[in-house]
Amino acid sequence: MSGKIGRNDPCWCGSGKKYKKCHEAFDEKLEQLRQKGFPVISHDLIKTPQQVQRIKESCKINIAILDYVAEHIGPGVSTEEINRWVHEQTVKHGGIPAPLGYDGFPKSVCTSINEVVCHGIPSEEEVLKEGDIINVDVSTIYQGYFSDSSRMFCIGKVSPEKEKLVQVVKECVEIGVSKVKPWTPIGNMGHAVHEHALENGYTVVQQIGGHGIGLEFHEDPWVSYVSSDNSGVLMVPGMMFTIEPMVNMGSDEIYTDENDGWTVRTADGKPSAQWEVTVLVTEDGCEVICY
């Protein structure tokens, strides 16, 4: 990589610094690790300082929207009402709801209740009731930059079993964040997430994972939460991706609703839960930039 740019040329990252004082050592280290057999990502998946700042602005809107949902959600609220909140708040902040129209998705947010794993479509007929758990997944485009995060909400008093599931999934994400360290394989993070779920008697969905984000809604790398230690691409400073395990109370088997082509449910009808954050890999760990 380092042979493609002069040492005194401006660095490819857009910092304005000379390459030799910016990313030359980074590229040399990346190339050395690649030659040792480690999978590495390309420059276009490493966010520049300017890109990071713009993505963080999008993240602020995404966080504010979920905060608004948290303040207003409760029994008797329809998922379509949540959709209206998200759409109105997104537009109010100058953003665009990323899910709306994405591959034909008809709404501005995903609302996944109880046994729905992900991609639940809001509806006037779907009304939250005491004892439900729901994942609200918000994604925002702001001035061309993408953000993504989701939260679980317990509606009224829920069963101890559901409450534990929601708590353990949150712990899985926190453990995942703690395992994001530069120059280590991304599989270490996914493996730690999986182990914590298994220790608590749960399973993790295999077919759906996390993703890179920022310049597009879904970027490389695809992120597994059932991975092995020392597997997958190296996490490097400037890399950005979501940590969003989908943890099931029962089997990890899932299916997609044939009628709408979107709603993913557990095959055994048992509850599923998910939290999602976006992380930026830093020189000494990571920064959670969207939650």
Salt bridges, closest charged atoms under 4 A:
GLU24 OE2 - ARG7 NE 2.88
ASP27 OD1 - HIS43 NE2 2.85
GLU31 OE2 - ARG34 NH2 2.56
GLU57 OE1 - ARG54 NE 3.67
ASP67 OD1 - ARG151 NH1 2.92
GLU80 OE1 - LYS107 NZ 2.85
GLU115 OE2 - ARG265 NE 3.96
GLU124 OE2 - ARG84 NH1 2.82
ASP132 OD1 - LYS129 NZ 3.25
ASP148 OD2 - HIS211 NE2 3.16
GLU171 OE1 - HIS196 NE2 2.75
GLU219 OE1 - LYS47 NZ 2.92
ASP229 OD2 - HIS191 NE2 3.94
GLU244 OE2 - HIS211 NE2 3.33
ASP257 OD2 - ARG265 NH1 2.87
GLU287 OE1 - LYS56 NZ 3.11
